C-alpha cells in the first residue's frame, strides 16, 4: 500500500452531512434543496474561502493572528451568516475575474508588441541569442562565455510554449522559414509569465526605456526597471488566479506591489497609496497599476473605471466592504480615479521615436565624439591631463550642438537620447546639423517631443523628388545621406526644396 506521507485525517462528508455541519456552526443554509444545489454546483471547499470572513474571531485574550500570520477565527459563524449571501459574493467574484481578465489581456497585448518590437530592432532572434541580451556569465580567459542559468531556464520554458504552438501564423512561419520564430512572432506564443521574465533579460537600457514608456520611473527620472518588473510579476499572479478560477475577492496576493522610486516620499504622486501595506498586496493596488499602465497606452480608456464602478455597485447591493479588497479611506478622491484625468502622452511618444530611430544616450554620444578638437594650450605632456582635456572637449562639443539646435534630442524619463544617423567619423554630420537647425527654426519654439517627432518623420519619409535608390524606389533624406557625400546630399535637397515637406 502506498505511503502518502500525509497527516490529513478529516472524514469524507456527504452533501447532507455538509449542510448539517454548516447549520450546526450557525450558517443559515435556506432550504435543503437550495443548499444541496449550491454545494453540488460550487463545492464545499471552494465556497469556504468566501464564508471565511463570516466566521467568528477567537475571543480575547487569544491573539488576532496565529503563528502563520492568519486570522484566529473559530469554526462557528457570526449571527446572520447566510449561504445565499456567500453565493452572491461568489457570483460577484466570478464576474470580477472575467472583467479583470479582459483588462489584463488588453495590457498583455501591448506588452507583447512593445517587448517584441524593442528586441526586434536589435536582432530578429534576440530571444535566442544570450550574447545580444547580455545574458552571458564571465568566463575564464581560455573558455567561451556561457549563458546564465536564468537565461537557460527561461529558454527551456519558452521552447515548451513554442513547441506546443499550433496557430496558423506559427505553422506558416515554420513551413516557410524554418523551425524558429522571430522575436515579434515569438512573443505571441509566450505565456504572460514567460513574457515578463523575458523583460528582465532585456539589456538594462531597453528595460529602462520600456519602464519609462509606461512612466514608471526612479527618483532620478530613469525608467524604474525593478518596479516595472515587480508590477509584471504581480499582474502575472493575478492573471493565473483568474485563469484557474481562483478567488480575488478578499484576497491577500503573494506579490507585494513595489512603489517606483519617484513615488516614494511624494504624497502627491498618483500612486502614493501603493506604499500602504493594506493596498500593496490587495486588489485595489492591482487596479491602481492597471489604471496607470492602460492610461499610458490609451489616454481616454475608462475600462478600469468600469470595473471599479462594478465593484462599488456590487458592494452596496450584496453588502460587503470595499476595505476587504484593499480600498483605502477616501479612495474616490484620488486623482487616478477621476474620469477626466489624463497622463502625459509625451513619454509614450518619445519611446515610440526610440523604436523608430536607433539612438545613443548622452554618455554614448560623448564617448563617440572623438573628433572634438582640443585647444593647443590645453595639451601637455601629462597623459592624464590630456585625457581630461579630450573629455572636456567632447562635453563642450555636444553642448554646442544642442545650443544651436543642430541635434535631434529625444527626452524620455529625464534620460536624453540622440538618433545615431546624425553622427559619423567622431562628430555630427555637418549637413545633418545644418538641416536640423534650419527646420528647428521653422518650428518656432515647438514642444520638444513634438519637434523631435517632426524632425525624425522628415528624415525618414521617402521623398519622390530625391534621387531614387538602385532598385528605383523613392528614398528618404536619411537613406540618401547614407549613400552619397555630404556635398551631393546638400545639392539634392536644395535642388528640390526638400525641406519644404517638413511639417510640425
N, C-alpha and C positions, 0 to 999 in steps of 0.2 A: 504493500500500500504506500502511495506517495506521501512523503512528509512535506506538508505545505509551509511549515515554519511560520505559523500564524497563531496569535493568541485570541483571535476573534471567535466568540462562542455564543453570540446572541442568537436566539432561536428564530427560525423562519415563521413569519406571521401571514396567515391568510387575510384576504381583504376584510372580512367581518371582524377578525381579531385586530386588524389595524384601526378600524373605526372604533372598536371598544376601547383601545388604548388611548386614542385621541380624546374621546369623551371622558374617560377616567381622569385624564390630565387637565380637563377644563375647556376643551375646544368644542364650540357649537358646530356640529357637523351637518346640521339640517337633517333631512330625511335619509333613511338608509339608501334609497335609490340614488339620491343626489350624491352622497358621499362615495358610494360604490362607483358611480360613473366617473367621478373626479379622480379617484385613486387608480382606476383602471386606465384612464386616459393619460395621466401625468406621472403617476408613481409616487409612493410614499417618500422615498429618499430624495427625489428631485424637488418635491414641494417643501421638504424640511428646511431648505435654505431660505424659503420665503416666509415660513411661520416662525423662524428663529427669533426675530425681534419681538414676537408676542409672548415669548417665554418669560417667566418671572425671574428677576435678579435674585442672586443669593443674598439673604438678609445680612445686615451687619452683625458681627464685626468681620465677616468674610470680605476679602479684598475684591475690588471691582474686576480685576483681571487675574487669570490663573498664571501658572508658571510659563505657559506658552504665549502669553500676551493676549489671550482671548477672553471675552467677557465671561464672568462667572454667572451662569444662568441655571435655573432649576429646570427640570423636565416639565413642570406644570406651567399652564398658560395663565396670562393675566385675565382678569374678568373682562368679558366682552369679545374675546377672541373668536372669530368665525372662519370656518373653512371657505365660505363664499368670498370673504374678503381676501383671503390668501390666493384664491383662484383669480380674482380680479387683478391682483398685483402681478401674478404670473403672466396673465394675458397681456398686461401692460408691458412687462419686461420683454415678452416675445416680440411685440410690435416695436419696442425700443431697439432691440437687436437688429431688426430689419432696417430701421432708419439709420442706425449707426453704420451698418454695413454699406449702405449707399453712400454715406459721407466718406468713409474710408476708401471705397472704390474710386470715388471722384478724385481724391488726393493721390491715390496709388497710381492712377493712370498718368497723372502729370509727373510724378516722380520717375516712373519708368522712362518717360521721354527725356526728362532733364538729365538723368544719370547716363542713359544710353547716348544721348546727343553729345554730352560733355566728353565722355570717354571716346566716342567715335571720332571726334576731331583729333584725338591723339593717335589712335590706331584702330583699324577695323576690328581687330580681335584683341583689344586691350585686356579684356577679362581673362584671356588665356595666356597672357604674357606678363608674368610677375615682374620682369625687369621694367616693363612700362609702368606698372602700378607702383613700383618701388617696394615690392614685397619680397626682396631677397635679403637673406641674412649675411652678414660679413663672413668671408671665407679666408682660409689660410692662403699664403702667397702662391702656393703651387696647386691650389684647387679652385675649381669653378664655384661661384656662389650658388647656393641652393635656395629654393623658395622657402618662405617662412611656414611654420606649421599652421598658422592661421590661414594662410592662403591655400595650402594643400587641402585643409579641411573644408574650406569654402568651395574649392573646385570640385571635390568629391560630391558635396551636396548639390552643387549646381548641375553636375553631369547626370545625377539621378533625375533631376527635373527635365533636363534636355532630352534624355533618352526616352522619357515617358511621353513627351510632347507629340501629339498626332494631328495638330491643327493643319488645315490645308496650306497655310502660308509656310509652315515649317516643312511640310513634305515637299513643297515647291522648291524651297531653298536647298534642301538636301539633294533632291533629284537633279537640280541644275548646277549646283556649285560644289557639292561635297558634304561631308557629314557635320561640319561645324557651322554654327550660326554667327554672323557678325553681331557686334555688341548691341546695336539698336533693335535687332530681332531677338537676341538672347534675352534681353530684359523682359520681353513679352512672355517668356515661358518660366520666368523665375517666380517663386513664391515671394510674398512680401518680406519674409524673413531673410531669404537669400539676397533679395534686392537691397535691404537695409544693411546687411553685412558687406555687400559689395561697396556701399558708400564708404564704410570705414577703411576699405582697402585702397580707395582712390588716392592719388597724390594729395599731399596736405593742402596745396594751394587750391586744387579743384574742390576739395571738401569745403574749404573756406568760402569759395565763390558760390557754391550751391547753398550753403547756410546763409550767406549774405543776401542771396537772391530772395530767400524767404524772410529776410530781416531778423534773423536770429543771430545776434551779434555779441561779441565780447565787450568788456568795459572800454577797450581802446578802439572799438569800431570795426574790428575784423569780424568775418563770419565765425560764429562760435560753433565749430565742428563737434565739440564734445557735447554741448547741449542739444544740437540738432540730431546727433546720433542717438542720444538718450530719448529724444522725442519719437524717433522712428521705432525704437525698441518698445516704448510704451504703447504706441499705436499697433505694433505687431501683436503684442499681448492681447489687446482688446479685440483685434481682428480675429485672432484664433479663438477667443472665448465666444464671439458671435458665430463663427463658423461651426463651432461644436455645441451650439445651443446652451452655452453656459449662462450663468446669472450675471447681469451687470448692475441690476438694482441693488442698492445697499451693499455694494462690494468694495472691499479694500484690495486694490490691484497690487501685484507683486513688484512692479516697477514704480519707483518714486520719480515723478517728473522733475527734471532739473530746471533751474531758473537760469536763463542766459546771463552772461556777465553784465550786460548793460541794464539788466532788470534789477539786480541786487542793489540795495541801498538807494533805490529810486521808487518811492511810494506813489509816484505819479505815472509810472510805466503801466501800459495796458495789462501786462502780465504779472504785476506785483503780487497778486493773490497766490501765484504758484509757490511762493515761499511759505505759505501756510500749511502746516502739517495735515490739516483736515481736508485740504484741497489737492495736494500734490500726488496723492495716490487714490483719488476718488474720481467719479465720472465728471464732476464739474471741471476738474483740471484737464481731463481729456477733451471735453467740449471746448474749453478755452483755447487749447493749442490747435484744435481743428478749425475753429473760427478764425484764428490768426493766420494759419497756413493757407486756408482756402481763400481768404481775403487777399493774400499776396498774389494768388493766381488770378482770381476773378473778383475785382473790387466791388461789384454790385451783387455778388452772390449772397443769398439770405438762407441757404439751406440749413445751416447750423441754427440760425434763429428759429426756423420752423420746428426743428427738433426740440429746442428749449421750450418753445410755446406748447408743444405737445406734452412735454414733461410737466410743466406747471399746471396745465389744464387737467391732466390726469391725477396729479397730486391733490387737487381740490375735489375732483369727482370721486376718487377712490378713498382718499383720506390717509395719505402718507406724507411724511415731512420731507421737504427738499433737502434738509440737512443730512438725511440718510444717503444722499447722492453727492455730498460734499459741497452743496451750495452754501456759501457763507452769508452772514447777515448783510442786508442791503446790496446784494449782488446785482440787482436790477439797475442800480445807479451807476454801475461801471460803464465807461465809455465803449468798451468792447461790444456791449450788447445793444448799443444804440443803432437802430436800423439805418440811420443816415450816416453812420461812421464809415470812413474810407481810410485805408492805409495808403501811404505814399507809394505811388506807382513807379517812381524813378529807379529803385533798386532792381525791380524785375526787368525794366527796360535796359538798364546798364548791363545786367547779367546776360541778356539776350545779345547785346552787342559783343560781349566777350565770346559768346558762342559763334558769332558771325565773323569775327576778326581775331585771328591768333595774336595774342598780346603779351607784353612784358610788364613786369612790375617795375616800380621806381628803382629798386635795388638792381634789377636785371638790366635796366636801361643804363644806369650809371656805370655798371661794370662793362657794358658793351661800347661805351663812348671812348674807345681807345684813341680816336683821332683828336681828342681835345688837346689843344696846344697849351704848353706851359711857358710863361714868360721867362726869358733867359735869366733875369735877375732872381727868379725863384729856384733855379737849379744850383746844385752844389756837388761836391764830391761825396757827400753823405748819402748813401743809398736809401736809408730810411727817410730822410727829409725829401728826397726826390719822389719817393713813393707817395708820401703825403701830398706833395705838390701836384702830382698827376691826379690823385684822388680829388683834391680840391678843384682842379680844372674841370674834371668830369661833372662835379656837382654844379659848378658855375655855368657850364655849357647847357646843362639841362634847364637850369633856371632861366637862362637867356632865351632858349627856345620857347619856353612857356610864357615868358613875359611878353614876347612879341606875337603870341598867338600862332606859332608855327606848327605845333603838335596837336594831334587829336588826343585828348585825355579822357579816359572813362573812369569815373569815381564810383566805386561800389564798396559800401561798408567802410568808408574812410580809407580804403586802400586804392591807390591810383594805378591805372593800367594804360599802356600805350600800344596801339596796333603795331605789329612788328614790321609791316611793309614800309613803314616810314624811315627805316634805318638801313644803311649799307656802308660797309668799309669803315666801321668805327665812328660813324656820325650820322646825323639826319641827312636824308637826300635833299639837296637844295631845292630841287623842283617841287618836291612834296611840301617843304616848308613854305615856299613862296605861294603855292596854290592854296594851302590851308589858311595862310594869312589873308589872302585875298577873299576867300569865301567867308572866313570868320568876320571880317569887317562888314561884309554884306549882311551878316546875321544880326548886327546891331545890338549886341548885348543879350543874346538869347540865353535861355537857361542851359546850364552846362550839359546835361544829359541829352536834351533835345538837339543841341548843337552837334554833339558827338554823333548822334544818330543820323543827322542830316549829312554830315561830312562823310561818314562811312558809307552811307547809301550812295552818295555821288561817286565815290571812288570805286564802288563795287558794281554799279549798274552799267550794263553794256550800252554803249553809245553807237548807234548805226553810222554816225558821221566820222568816227575814228577809223583808222586803218584796220581792216579785218584780220583775223588770225589766219594761219596757214591752211585751215580747213574751211575758210570762208565765213566763219562765224563772227558776229559783232563782238567787239572786245570792250571791256570796261577800262577806265583810266588806270586802275591798278594793274590789270593784265598787260596793258600796253607798256607801262613803266618797266615791267619785268623783262621785256624782250627788245627794248630799244634804248639808246643812250638818252641821257637827260636832255641833251640838245634837241634830238628828234622828238622827244616827248613834248617839249615846250612848243615846238613848231606845229605839231599835230593838234595840240589842244588850242593853241591860238588861232590856227587856220580855220577851225570850225566853230570857234567861240564855245567850246565845250563847257566852260564854267557857267554859261547861261542856263544850263539844265539844273543847276543847284537849286533845291527847294527846301525851305525850312518849315 
